[in-house]
């Protein structure tokens, strides 16, 4: 699944947690945070700590894979970069 914003991350985390049969409280305990934090991330909070988000994703058996995107070509055009 392509994730492009905090709401997408929250949805992926929620789906993964539910697939694992975990409650928000159980996930919060193993991540080392509060249930309120899990609720906020699953709701799409844009201010969640990245290290905790990554840890939460690992606990629900998900990984982050970073790959090039078309936005890079658009950025090059905006910055008037030349490939050659």
Biopython code that builds the backbone (N, CA, C, O; Angstrom):
import numpy as np
from Bio.PDB.StructureBuilder import StructureBuilder

atoms = [
    (1, "UNK", "N", (0.845, -1.186, 0.000)),
    (1, "UNK", "CA", (0.000, 0.000, 0.000)),
    (1, "UNK", "C", (0.885, 1.241, 0.000)),
    (1, "UNK", "O", (1.866, 1.316, 0.740)),
    (2, "UNK", "N", (0.538, 2.186, -0.813)),
    (2, "UNK", "CA", (1.242, 3.465, -0.848)),
    (2, "UNK", "C", (0.696, 4.342, 0.262)),
    (2, "UNK", "O", (-0.514, 4.534, 0.386)),
    (3, "UNK", "N", (1.603, 4.869, 1.064)),
    (3, "UNK", "CA", (1.242, 5.737, 2.179)),
    (3, "UNK", "C", (1.776, 7.130, 1.864)),
    (3, "UNK", "O", (2.963, 7.300, 1.583)),
    (4, "UNK", "N", (0.886, 8.131, 1.912)),
    (4, "UNK", "CA", (1.339, 9.469, 1.542)),
    (4, "UNK", "C", (1.050, 10.536, 2.584)),
    (4, "UNK", "O", (1.398, 11.701, 2.394)),
    (5, "UNK", "N", (0.409, 10.144, 3.694)),
    (5, "UNK", "CA", (0.140, 11.132, 4.738)),
    (5, "UNK", "C", (-0.098, 10.421, 6.067)),
    (5, "UNK", "O", (-0.155, 9.193, 6.128)),
    (6, "UNK", "N", (-0.234, 11.204, 7.118)),
    (6, "UNK", "CA", (-0.395, 10.651, 8.462)),
    (6, "UNK", "C", (-1.668, 9.817, 8.592)),
    (6, "UNK", "O", (-1.683, 8.818, 9.311)),
    (7, "UNK", "N", (-2.723, 10.217, 7.907)),
    (7, "UNK", "CA", (-3.969, 9.443, 7.967)),
    (7, "UNK", "C", (-3.771, 8.051, 7.374)),
    (7, "UNK", "O", (-4.317, 7.075, 7.889)),
    (8, "UNK", "N", (-2.993, 7.953, 6.294)),
    (8, "UNK", "CA", (-2.693, 6.650, 5.693)),
    (8, "UNK", "C", (-1.897, 5.776, 6.666)),
    (8, "UNK", "O", (-2.176, 4.585, 6.808)),
    (9, "UNK", "N", (-0.918, 6.366, 7.326)),
    (9, "UNK", "CA", (-0.117, 5.628, 8.303)),
    (9, "UNK", "C", (-1.021, 5.106, 9.421)),
    (9, "UNK", "O", (-0.907, 3.953, 9.836)),
    (10, "UNK", "N", (-1.908, 5.956, 9.894)),
    (10, "UNK", "CA", (-2.820, 5.550, 10.950)),
    (10, "UNK", "C", (-3.710, 4.403, 10.532)),
    (10, "UNK", "O", (-3.935, 3.473, 11.306)),
    (11, "UNK", "N", (-4.215, 4.461, 9.318)),
    (11, "UNK", "CA", (-5.089, 3.394, 8.816)),
    (11, "UNK", "C", (-4.327, 2.085, 8.688)),
    (11, "UNK", "O", (-4.853, 1.024, 9.026)),
    (12, "UNK", "N", (-3.099, 2.150, 8.206)),
    (12, "UNK", "CA", (-2.274, 0.952, 8.063)),
    (12, "UNK", "C", (-1.980, 0.351, 9.434)),
    (12, "UNK", "O", (-2.060, -0.863, 9.619)),
    (13, "UNK", "N", (-1.641, 1.209, 10.390)),
    (13, "UNK", "CA", (-1.353, 0.733, 11.737)),
    (13, "UNK", "C", (-2.598, 0.071, 12.353)),
    (13, "UNK", "O", (-2.507, -1.017, 12.923)),
    (14, "UNK", "N", (-3.736, 0.721, 12.238)),
    (14, "UNK", "CA", (-4.983, 0.168, 12.785)),
    (14, "UNK", "C", (-5.302, -1.191, 12.155)),
    (14, "UNK", "O", (-5.629, -2.145, 12.861)),
    (15, "UNK", "N", (-5.206, -1.271, 10.833)),
    (15, "UNK", "CA", (-5.492, -2.529, 10.147)),
    (15, "UNK", "C", (-4.528, -3.632, 10.594)),
    (15, "UNK", "O", (-4.938, -4.767, 10.837)),
    (16, "UNK", "N", (-3.251, -3.285, 10.696)),
    (16, "UNK", "CA", (-2.261, -4.260, 11.144)),
    (16, "UNK", "C", (-2.518, -4.715, 12.568)),
    (16, "UNK", "O", (-2.416, -5.903, 12.873)),
    (17, "UNK", "N", (-2.849, -3.781, 13.434)),
    (17, "UNK", "CA", (-3.141, -4.116, 14.836)),
    (17, "UNK", "C", (-4.336, -5.055, 14.921)),
    (17, "UNK", "O", (-4.313, -6.041, 15.656)),
    (18, "UNK", "N", (-5.367, -4.741, 14.170)),
    (18, "UNK", "CA", (-6.571, -5.572, 14.188)),
    (18, "UNK", "C", (-6.294, -6.964, 13.617)),
    (18, "UNK", "O", (-6.817, -7.956, 14.124)),
    (19, "UNK", "N", (-5.477, -7.042, 12.566)),
    (19, "UNK", "CA", (-5.105, -8.347, 11.997)),
    (19, "UNK", "C", (-4.361, -9.194, 13.024)),
    (19, "UNK", "O", (-4.506, -10.416, 13.045)),
    (20, "UNK", "N", (-3.570, -8.551, 13.869)),
    (20, "UNK", "CA", (-2.822, -9.269, 14.904)),
    (20, "UNK", "C", (-3.699, -9.610, 16.106)),
    (20, "UNK", "O", (-3.261, -10.327, 17.005)),
    (21, "UNK", "N", (-4.928, -9.106, 16.131)),
    (21, "UNK", "CA", (-5.831, -9.363, 17.247)),
    (21, "UNK", "C", (-5.453, -8.599, 18.505)),
    (21, "UNK", "O", (-5.760, -9.027, 19.618)),
    (22, "UNK", "N", (-4.788, -7.470, 18.325)),
    (22, "UNK", "CA", (-4.337, -6.660, 19.463)),
    (22, "UNK", "C", (-5.310, -5.522, 19.720)),
    (22, "UNK", "O", (-5.902, -4.969, 18.794)),
    (23, "UNK", "N", (-5.465, -5.182, 20.994)),
    (23, "UNK", "CA", (-6.217, -3.984, 21.348)),
    (23, "UNK", "C", (-5.262, -2.792, 21.290)),
    (23, "UNK", "O", (-4.044, -2.961, 21.228)),
    (24, "UNK", "N", (-5.822, -1.609, 21.312)),
    (24, "UNK", "CA", (-4.982, -0.412, 21.366)),
    (24, "UNK", "C", (-4.149, -0.403, 22.640)),
    (24, "UNK", "O", (-2.987, 0.003, 22.620)),
    (25, "UNK", "N", (-4.730, -0.845, 23.738)),
    (25, "UNK", "CA", (-3.999, -0.881, 25.007)),
    (25, "UNK", "C", (-2.834, -1.864, 24.952)),
    (25, "UNK", "O", (-1.758, -1.576, 25.478)),
    (26, "UNK", "N", (-3.033, -3.008, 24.329)),
    (26, "UNK", "CA", (-1.954, -3.993, 24.208)),
    (26, "UNK", "C", (-0.819, -3.452, 23.347)),
    (26, "UNK", "O", (0.354, -3.613, 23.685)),
    (27, "UNK", "N", (-1.165, -2.816, 22.244)),
    (27, "UNK", "CA", (-0.133, -2.247, 21.383)),
    (27, "UNK", "C", (0.615, -1.137, 22.113)),
    (27, "UNK", "O", (1.841, -1.052, 22.032)),
    (28, "UNK", "N", (-0.107, -0.303, 22.811)),
    (28, "UNK", "CA", (0.536, 0.781, 23.574)),
    (28, "UNK", "C", (1.534, 0.219, 24.574)),
    (28, "UNK", "O", (2.623, 0.769, 24.737)),
    (29, "UNK", "N", (1.178, -0.862, 25.240)),
    (29, "UNK", "CA", (2.065, -1.448, 26.248)),
    (29, "UNK", "C", (3.372, -1.934, 25.628)),
    (29, "UNK", "O", (4.443, -1.650, 26.164)),
    (30, "UNK", "N", (3.310, -2.660, 24.512)),
    (30, "UNK", "CA", (4.535, -3.193, 23.919)),
    (30, "UNK", "C", (5.368, -2.109, 23.234)),
    (30, "UNK", "O", (6.590, -2.225, 23.146)),
    (31, "UNK", "N", (4.709, -1.062, 22.753)),
    (31, "UNK", "CA", (5.440, 0.048, 22.121)),
    (31, "UNK", "C", (6.080, 0.930, 23.191)),
    (31, "UNK", "O", (7.106, 1.566, 22.950)),
    (32, "UNK", "N", (5.471, 0.961, 24.364)),
    (32, "UNK", "CA", (5.988, 1.792, 25.443)),
    (32, "UNK", "C", (5.399, 3.188, 25.430)),
    (32, "UNK", "O", (6.081, 4.170, 25.719)),
    (33, "UNK", "N", (4.135, 3.260, 25.094)),
    (33, "UNK", "CA", (3.446, 4.543, 25.038)),
    (33, "UNK", "C", (2.047, 4.377, 25.634)),
    (33, "UNK", "O", (1.745, 3.341, 26.226)),
    (34, "UNK", "N", (1.214, 5.367, 25.486)),
    (34, "UNK", "CA", (-0.135, 5.304, 26.046)),
    (34, "UNK", "C", (-1.152, 4.886, 24.983)),
    (34, "UNK", "O", (-0.903, 4.989, 23.782)),
    (35, "UNK", "N", (-2.294, 4.414, 25.457)),
    (35, "UNK", "CA", (-3.386, 4.093, 24.538)),
    (35, "UNK", "C", (-3.830, 5.357, 23.798)),
    (35, "UNK", "O", (-4.176, 5.298, 22.618)),
    (36, "UNK", "N", (-3.819, 6.491, 24.487)),
    (36, "UNK", "CA", (-4.205, 7.762, 23.847)),
    (36, "UNK", "C", (-3.290, 8.074, 22.665)),
    (36, "UNK", "O", (-3.743, 8.617, 21.657)),
    (37, "UNK", "N", (-2.005, 7.733, 22.783)),
    (37, "UNK", "CA", (-1.072, 7.967, 21.678)),
    (37, "UNK", "C", (-1.444, 7.081, 20.488)),
    (37, "UNK", "O", (-1.454, 7.541, 19.347)),
    (38, "UNK", "N", (-1.751, 5.807, 20.759)),
    (38, "UNK", "CA", (-2.166, 4.895, 19.684)),
    (38, "UNK", "C", (-3.429, 5.419, 19.016)),
    (38, "UNK", "O", (-3.527, 5.429, 17.789)),
    (39, "UNK", "N", (-4.393, 5.851, 19.815)),
    (39, "UNK", "CA", (-5.639, 6.410, 19.270)),
    (39, "UNK", "C", (-5.325, 7.587, 18.348)),
    (39, "UNK", "O", (-5.873, 7.683, 17.251)),
    (40, "UNK", "N", (-4.446, 8.477, 18.793)),
    (40, "UNK", "CA", (-4.100, 9.663, 17.997)),
    (40, "UNK", "C", (-3.423, 9.280, 16.686)),
    (40, "UNK", "O", (-3.749, 9.834, 15.636)),
    (41, "UNK", "N", (-2.491, 8.343, 16.738)),
    (41, "UNK", "CA", (-1.802, 7.923, 15.509)),
    (41, "UNK", "C", (-2.789, 7.273, 14.550)),
    (41, "UNK", "O", (-2.787, 7.569, 13.355)),
    (42, "UNK", "N", (-3.628, 6.396, 15.068)),
    (42, "UNK", "CA", (-4.611, 5.735, 14.201)),
    (42, "UNK", "C", (-5.600, 6.736, 13.613)),
    (42, "UNK", "O", (-6.186, 6.482, 12.560)),
    (43, "UNK", "N", (-5.789, 7.862, 14.278)),
    (43, "UNK", "CA", (-6.682, 8.910, 13.774)),
    (43, "UNK", "C", (-5.971, 9.834, 12.788)),
    (43, "UNK", "O", (-6.594, 10.731, 12.219)),
    (44, "UNK", "N", (-4.668, 9.620, 12.584)),
    (44, "UNK", "CA", (-3.941, 10.407, 11.592)),
    (44, "UNK", "C", (-3.194, 11.598, 12.143)),
    (44, "UNK", "O", (-2.948, 12.557, 11.412)),
    (45, "UNK", "N", (-2.826, 11.567, 13.416)),
    (45, "UNK", "CA", (-2.078, 12.688, 13.999)),
    (45, "UNK", "C", (-0.784, 12.932, 13.225)),
    (45, "UNK", "O", (0.017, 12.013, 13.059)),
    (46, "UNK", "N", (-0.573, 14.158, 12.752)),
    (46, "UNK", "CA", (0.649, 14.455, 12.001)),
    (46, "UNK", "C", (1.847, 14.729, 12.906)),
    (46, "UNK", "O", (2.947, 14.979, 12.412)),
    (47, "UNK", "N", (1.650, 14.684, 14.218)),
    (47, "UNK", "CA", (2.725, 15.041, 15.142)),
    (47, "UNK", "C", (3.290, 13.855, 15.910)),
    (47, "UNK", "O", (3.995, 14.051, 16.900)),
    (48, "UNK", "N", (3.006, 12.653, 15.490)),
    (48, "UNK", "CA", (3.485, 11.467, 16.190)),
    (48, "UNK", "C", (4.983, 11.292, 15.990)),
    (48, "UNK", "O", (5.517, 11.552, 14.912)),
    (49, "UNK", "N", (5.652, 10.846, 17.050)),
    (49, "UNK", "CA", (7.096, 10.594, 16.971)),
    (49, "UNK", "C", (7.372, 9.442, 16.011)),
    (49, "UNK", "O", (6.774, 8.371, 16.115)),
    (50, "UNK", "N", (8.276, 9.679, 15.086)),
    (50, "UNK", "CA", (8.582, 8.687, 14.059)),
    (50, "UNK", "C", (9.127, 7.396, 14.664)),
    (50, "UNK", "O", (8.757, 6.311, 14.215)),
    (51, "UNK", "N", (9.989, 7.484, 15.662)),
    (51, "UNK", "CA", (10.557, 6.262, 16.242)),
    (51, "UNK", "C", (9.469, 5.382, 16.848)),
    (51, "UNK", "O", (9.538, 4.157, 16.745)),
    (52, "UNK", "N", (8.481, 5.983, 17.469)),
    (52, "UNK", "CA", (7.389, 5.209, 18.049)),
    (52, "UNK", "C", (6.471, 4.646, 16.972)),
    (52, "UNK", "O", (5.971, 3.529, 17.103)),
    (53, "UNK", "N", (6.249, 5.405, 15.921)),
    (53, "UNK", "CA", (5.421, 4.904, 14.814)),
    (53, "UNK", "C", (6.094, 3.679, 14.191)),
    (53, "UNK", "O", (5.436, 2.673, 13.927)),
    (54, "UNK", "N", (7.393, 3.767, 13.961)),
    (54, "UNK", "CA", (8.108, 2.631, 13.377)),
    (54, "UNK", "C", (8.063, 1.425, 14.300)),
    (54, "UNK", "O", (7.882, 0.299, 13.837)),
    (55, "UNK", "N", (8.223, 1.644, 15.594)),
    (55, "UNK", "CA", (8.154, 0.543, 16.558)),
    (55, "UNK", "C", (6.753, -0.084, 16.552)),
    (55, "UNK", "O", (6.617, -1.307, 16.581)),
    (56, "UNK", "N", (5.725, 0.750, 16.514)),
    (56, "UNK", "CA", (4.352, 0.238, 16.486)),
    (56, "UNK", "C", (4.113, -0.594, 15.227)),
    (56, "UNK", "O", (3.503, -1.661, 15.288)),
    (57, "UNK", "N", (4.594, -0.104, 14.096)),
    (57, "UNK", "CA", (4.426, -0.850, 12.849)),
    (57, "UNK", "C", (5.128, -2.200, 12.918)),
    (57, "UNK", "O", (4.600, -3.199, 12.429)),
    (58, "UNK", "N", (6.301, -2.239, 13.516)),
    (58, "UNK", "CA", (7.021, -3.516, 13.664)),
    (58, "UNK", "C", (6.217, -4.502, 14.505)),
    (58, "UNK", "O", (6.167, -5.691, 14.192)),
    (59, "UNK", "N", (5.587, -4.010, 15.571)),
    (59, "UNK", "CA", (4.821, -4.888, 16.449)),
    (59, "UNK", "C", (3.595, -5.485, 15.765)),
    (59, "UNK", "O", (3.092, -6.524, 16.193)),
    (60, "UNK", "N", (3.115, -4.841, 14.713)),
    (60, "UNK", "CA", (1.970, -5.401, 13.982)),
    (60, "UNK", "C", (2.429, -6.043, 12.668)),
    (60, "UNK", "O", (1.648, -6.229, 11.735)),
    (61, "UNK", "N", (3.722, -6.373, 12.632)),
    (61, "UNK", "CA", (4.318, -7.115, 11.518)),
    (61, "UNK", "C", (4.268, -6.355, 10.189)),
    (61, "UNK", "O", (3.995, -6.926, 9.134)),
    (62, "UNK", "N", (4.542, -5.043, 10.276)),
    (62, "UNK", "CA", (4.623, -4.213, 9.075)),
    (62, "UNK", "C", (5.982, -3.530, 9.033)),
    (62, "UNK", "O", (6.588, -3.265, 10.071)),
    (63, "UNK", "N", (6.453, -3.249, 7.828)),
    (63, "UNK", "CA", (7.737, -2.578, 7.643)),
    (63, "UNK", "C", (7.552, -1.393, 6.710)),
    (63, "UNK", "O", (6.637, -1.374, 5.886)),
    (64, "UNK", "N", (8.414, -0.422, 6.844)),
    (64, "UNK", "CA", (8.417, 0.744, 5.963)),
    (64, "UNK", "C", (9.447, 0.506, 4.874)),
    (64, "UNK", "O", (10.595, 0.165, 5.159)),
    (65, "UNK", "N", (9.038, 0.684, 3.633)),
    (65, "UNK", "CA", (9.912, 0.514, 2.485)),
    (65, "UNK", "C", (9.884, 1.822, 1.697)),
    (65, "UNK", "O", (8.836, 2.215, 1.184)),
    (66, "UNK", "N", (11.011, 2.485, 1.600)),
    (66, "UNK", "CA", (11.079, 3.776, 0.924)),
    (66, "UNK", "C", (11.583, 3.564, -0.500)),
    (66, "UNK", "O", (12.580, 2.877, -0.721)),
    (67, "UNK", "N", (10.879, 4.166, -1.468)),
    (67, "UNK", "CA", (11.216, 4.011, -2.877)),
    (67, "UNK", "C", (11.070, 5.354, -3.584)),
    (67, "UNK", "O", (10.332, 6.225, -3.123)),
    (68, "UNK", "N", (11.774, 5.522, -4.706)),
    (68, "UNK", "CA", (11.625, 6.761, -5.476)),
    (68, "UNK", "C", (10.181, 6.959, -5.914)),
    (68, "UNK", "O", (9.424, 6.006, -6.095)),
    (69, "UNK", "N", (9.829, 8.219, -6.078)),
    (69, "UNK", "CA", (8.466, 8.570, -6.468)),
    (69, "UNK", "C", (8.532, 9.619, -7.570)),
    (69, "UNK", "O", (9.570, 10.249, -7.774)),
    (70, "UNK", "N", (7.446, 9.801, -8.265)),
    (70, "UNK", "CA", (7.376, 10.818, -9.332)),
    (70, "UNK", "C", (7.636, 12.215, -8.805)),
    (70, "UNK", "O", (8.048, 13.089, -9.567)),
    (71, "UNK", "N", (7.407, 12.450, -7.520)),
    (71, "UNK", "CA", (7.593, 13.790, -6.962)),
    (71, "UNK", "C", (9.019, 14.276, -7.160)),
    (71, "UNK", "O", (9.247, 15.481, -7.266)),
    (72, "UNK", "N", (9.982, 13.367, -7.213)),
    (72, "UNK", "CA", (11.372, 13.755, -7.428)),
    (72, "UNK", "C", (11.574, 14.436, -8.773)),
    (72, "UNK", "O", (12.309, 15.420, -8.863)),
    (73, "UNK", "N", (10.939, 13.930, -9.810)),
    (73, "UNK", "CA", (11.037, 14.540, -11.136)),
    (73, "UNK", "C", (10.405, 15.921, -11.137)),
    (73, "UNK", "O", (10.920, 16.843, -11.771)),
    (74, "UNK", "N", (9.302, 16.068, -10.435)),
    (74, "UNK", "CA", (8.641, 17.372, -10.334)),
    (74, "UNK", "C", (9.523, 18.357, -9.588)),
    (74, "UNK", "O", (9.614, 19.524, -9.969)),
    (75, "UNK", "N", (10.179, 17.892, -8.519)),
    (75, "UNK", "CA", (11.094, 18.750, -7.770)),
    (75, "UNK", "C", (12.248, 19.201, -8.652)),
    (75, "UNK", "O", (12.622, 20.374, -8.631)),
    (76, "UNK", "N", (12.815, 18.287, -9.425)),
    (76, "UNK", "CA", (13.888, 18.651, -10.348)),
    (76, "UNK", "C", (13.425, 19.728, -11.325)),
    (76, "UNK", "O", (14.159, 20.677, -11.603)),
    (77, "UNK", "N", (12.198, 19.578, -11.847)),
    (77, "UNK", "CA", (11.668, 20.569, -12.780)),
    (77, "UNK", "C", (11.524, 21.916, -12.093)),
    (77, "UNK", "O", (11.882, 22.948, -12.662)),
    (78, "UNK", "N", (11.000, 21.912, -10.869)),
    (78, "UNK", "CA", (10.806, 23.172, -10.134)),
    (78, "UNK", "C", (12.128, 23.853, -9.820)),
    (78, "UNK", "O", (12.223, 25.080, -9.830)),
    (79, "UNK", "N", (13.147, 23.046, -9.542)),
    (79, "UNK", "CA", (14.467, 23.607, -9.207)),
    (79, "UNK", "C", (15.334, 23.802, -10.434)),
    (79, "UNK", "O", (16.491, 24.211, -10.340)),
    (80, "UNK", "N", (14.748, 23.498, -11.604)),
    (80, "UNK", "CA", (15.432, 23.656, -12.886)),
    (80, "UNK", "C", (16.740, 22.875, -12.930)),
    (80, "UNK", "O", (17.772, 23.378, -13.375)),
    (81, "UNK", "N", (16.670, 21.640, -12.459)),
    (81, "UNK", "CA", (17.834, 20.757, -12.489)),
    (81, "UNK", "C", (17.886, 20.035, -13.816)),
    (81, "UNK", "O", (16.855, 19.738, -14.418)),
    (82, "UNK", "N", (19.080, 19.759, -14.259)),
    (82, "UNK", "CA", (19.304, 19.031, -15.495)),
    (82, "UNK", "C", (20.011, 17.722, -15.160)),
    (82, "UNK", "O", (20.954, 17.716, -14.369)),
    (83, "UNK", "N", (19.568, 16.618, -15.751)),
    (83, "UNK", "CA", (20.188, 15.315, -15.492)),
    (83, "UNK", "C", (21.588, 15.211, -16.101)),
    (83, "UNK", "O", (22.375, 14.371, -15.666)),
    (84, "UNK", "N", (21.905, 16.000, -17.047)),
    (84, "UNK", "CA", (23.171, 15.818, -17.739)),
    (84, "UNK", "C", (24.148, 16.848, -17.499)),
    (84, "UNK", "O", (25.254, 16.788, -18.037)),
]
sb = StructureBuilder()
sb.init_structure("model")
sb.init_model(0)
sb.init_chain("A")
sb.init_seg("    ")
for serial, (resi, resn, name, xyz) in enumerate(atoms, 1):
    if name == "N":
        sb.init_residue(resn, " ", resi, " ")
    sb.init_atom(name, np.array(xyz, "f"), 0.0, 1.0, " ", f" {name:<3s}", serial, name[0])
structure = sb.get_structure()
